[in-house]
Amino acid sequence: MAEGADLFDRLVAESRDDWAAYVDHSFVRQLGNGTLPARAFRHYLVQDYLFLIHFARAYALAVYKGQSLADMQAAFTGLKAILDVEMDLHVRLCGGWGLGPADLERATEAKATMAYTRYVLETGMRGDLLDLHVALAPCVVGYAEIARRLAADPRAAAEDNSYRAWIAEYSGEAYQQVAAGARATLDRLAARSMTQQRFPQLVTIFRQACRLEADFWQMGLTGAF
Ligand SMILES: Cc1ncc(CO)c(N)n1
């Protein structure tokens, strides 16, 4: 581990297997090379809309738990990125299949969606702001990293890759900025409340979130058939 690595990199370094199972999941590979079955992507995206509703609540909890205006601004930025930007992607893509926002909101929530979102909310309610942001981090920083890697492969932008809009959104500058902000927030909170004893507990939270992310991809693959 390089000297001066940020908290996010330190958490990944302690979670290698769970991190790899998440970011290299076969759903991700198939998304990148365009071979992912349309039904799997659609099932995933509808569930992801429900996921984002609860993640927005988790960011709202982070606003509430803020101990300074800087804390509140950071959480509010995450909240707005979901409600004003990310969910638009879902509405646009699902609209192409004839599904409107009301249909999405009415969809039956999969157990993987419940497990992940409620885990993050519960972690945030029980713990402090650092616990909550560690639980949120695999999501935002993970997707930024996944999409950046996929975008480096020419197959990601190929005309015939149906998933190129998804890859472009998460590899785009705006989302990459949100992820960079999430990393910076972790470091700012760690400077305030991190201790040597606390680090293993944060690793546990981080690993559990990574496992729930991998389960979410798996739900997309298997739940659709
Ligand atoms: C399951 C999941 N993880 C992360 C993100 C990124 O916001 C998302 N939209 N969905």
PDBQT file of the ligand as one rigid body, heavy atoms in Angstrom, charges set to zero:
ROOT
HETATM    1  C1  LIG A 301     -26.420  -1.021  -7.016  1.00  0.00    +0.000 C 
HETATM    2  C2  LIG A 301     -25.807   0.284  -7.356  1.00  0.00    +0.000 A 
HETATM    3  N1  LIG A 301     -24.599   0.584  -6.888  1.00  0.00    +0.000 NA
HETATM    4  C3  LIG A 301     -24.039   1.765  -7.180  1.00  0.00    +0.000 A 
HETATM    5  C4  LIG A 301     -24.694   2.690  -7.967  1.00  0.00    +0.000 A 
HETATM    6  C5  LIG A 301     -24.048   3.996  -8.310  1.00  0.00    +0.000 C 
HETATM    7  O1  LIG A 301     -24.800   5.055  -7.912  1.00  0.00    +0.000 OA
HETATM    8  C6  LIG A 301     -25.964   2.336  -8.444  1.00  0.00    +0.000 A 
HETATM    9  N2  LIG A 301     -26.675   3.170  -9.225  1.00  0.00    +0.000 N 
HETATM   10  N3  LIG A 301     -26.487   1.130  -8.128  1.00  0.00    +0.000 NA
ENDROOT
TORSDOF 0
